[in-house]
Amino acid sequence: MPLHDRILGHFQASAQTLLDAAEALAPSIEQAARLMVHSLTQGGKIMACGNGGAAADAQRFVAQMVHRFEQERPGLAAIALTTDSSTLTSIANDTAYDQVFARQVKVLGQPGDILLAISTSGNSPSVLQAVDAAHARNVHVIALSGRSGGKLAEHLIEDDVLICAPAESAVRIQEVHLLTIHCLCDAVDSVLLGVEE
């Protein structure tokens, strides 16, 4: 296959996946955004975690909360649990890697806060442990996953929100996650700034 056609194929597959996800995920994304707004207006914060590309997504989300998305506004309380190398490596070295996020949630999480847990497969042990730690602290969970949701879907409780990308390919799932993060940021800003109800 010519390289040009291969590149076009990626664009077409991505566009189709995003279109397929739109109707399926819009209600969950709205529910998640409203949960975030409620937490933030009540003095809560959003903690975000994930590994690899999901760590990058967590950090992108937090940057857009703390600084801004597309509109100027005061910063919003959010923290990426993926960025402090001393904390991450000490927990991984002295305890276990699967505790790198959970330990931080146990220390930083307060009732009414939110954990944005991102796992492409839904099976990341460190993310699953963070979700369990969040529940122990009465922290709500918004989970981004793909395929069937993996073990992550099984760890969620009634008030949590699962946003599960309807795709099998890790690349397509991650593309849906990025757009979901942008939708969440826009929705939070729109509600807080009075653009939408």
N, C-alpha and C positions, 0 to 999 in steps of 0.2 A: 504494500500500500504506500503510495507517495506520502511523504511527511506532511505536505500541505493538507491532504485529505484526513490524515490522522489527527491533525490539530483541529480541523473543522469538526471531526467526530467528537472530540472532547467538549467543544462548545455546545454542540447539539445535545449530547448526553446530559451535560450539566443543566442546560436550559429545560430539558424535558423533566429531569428530576425535580428541579425547583418548582416547575408548574404543577407536577403531581403532588408535591408537598404542600402547596399553598392552601388549598381548601381543607386538607386533612389536619394541618397544624395550626391554622389561624386561631381556632378557639382556645387551644392550649397556650399559645403564645400570649393571647389577650389575658387569660387567667393568670399566667405567670407575671405579666407586666403589672396587673392590678395588685397582685400579692407584693411585688416589689415596692410599688407606690405606697401601699398601706404600711409596710415595714419602715420605709424611709421617713414618712411623715409622722410616725410614732417614735422617732429617735433611734430606729434600728439601723443595721448595716447589712451589706451583702458581702459575703466571703465567696471567693471563686477558686475552683481547683480543677486540675486535670493533668495528664502526662503528655509529653511530646507536643504534638500539634494542639491538643486540647489545653495544654498549659499556656500556649501562645494565645489561644482563644480566650482563656480566663483573664490573661493580662490585658488583652485588647478591650474586653468588656469593662474591666476595672478602670483602665485609662479613660474610657469614654464616660464613665460615671464620675470619676474624680475631677477630670478636666471638663470635657464637654463632648457632645456628639456633633450635631449640626447647628444647634442654637446656643447662644450664650445664656448661661444660667449659673447660679452658685454650684459649687461642687457637691457631689452626693457621696455619702459614706460607703465606701467599698474597699476591699482589700484582696489582693491576689495571694493565695497561700503557696504560690509556686516560686516566689521571687527571692526569698531570704536564704541564700546559699548556706550560711552558717547554721541556721535553724534546721534546714532540710538535711544537711549532711550529718549533723550531730544526732538527729533522731534516727536517720537511716543507719548510721554507724553503731550507735549505742543501743538501739532498740530493734527496729526492723523497718524496712522501706515502706511496708504497707501502713505504717503509722504516721508517715510524714505530714499528712493533712489532718488526720484524726486528732493528733496531739494538739495541733494549733486550734482546731475547732473546740476542743475541750477547754482550752485556756481563754480563747477570744470570744467564743459564741455565747450570746445572751438570749433569753427567751424573746421571741419576736423577730430575731435576725433571720437571714436567709442564707442558705448555702447553694450556690450555683455549681452543681456537680456535673462535669463534662467527661464523657467516656464514649469514644466512637463505638466500641464493641459492647459497652455496658458491663464489662467483666473485669475492669481494673481493680485489683484488690485494695489499692490505696484510696481509690474513690469510694468503694463500697464501705470501707472502714470509716471514712469521713462522714458518709451518710448516717451510719449507725451512731457515730458520736454526735452528730447534729440532733438526731432524735432524742438522745439522752439529755441534751441541753434545751429541749423545746425550741429548736431552730427548724424553720420550714425548709424543705428541699425543693429546688427546681432542678430537674435532671435533663440533660441533653444526651441522647443516645441515638442508636440506629438499629437497623434490622428489627428484631423482636424486642429490643430493649435489654436483652441479656439479663444477668443477675441483678443489675441495677433496678430493673422494673420490679423485681421481687422484694427489694429492700425498701421500697417506698411505702408510705402509709397514706391514710385517707386525705389529709390536707396537702400532700405534696403534689407537684405537677410534673408529669412526664412529657417531654417533647421528643418524640422518637422519629427520626428521619426515615421515611419509607424508601430505603435503598439498601443494597447489599454491599456495594463497593465502598471501601473506607474513604476514598477520595470524594465520592458523591455525598456521603454522609457529612463529611467535614465541610463541604460547600454549603449544605443546608444549615449546618450549625452556624457558619459565619453569617449567613443572611438572617437567621433567627436572632443572633446577637444584635445585629443592626436593627431588626424589628423591635426587639425589647428596648433598646436604647431610645429609639424614636417614640415608642409608645409611652415609656416613662416620662420623657420630656414633654410629650403632647399633653398628658394628663396634668403633670405638675405645673406647666405653663399655661394651662387653661385653653389649649388649642382644641382638645377633644375632651369629652366627658368620660 
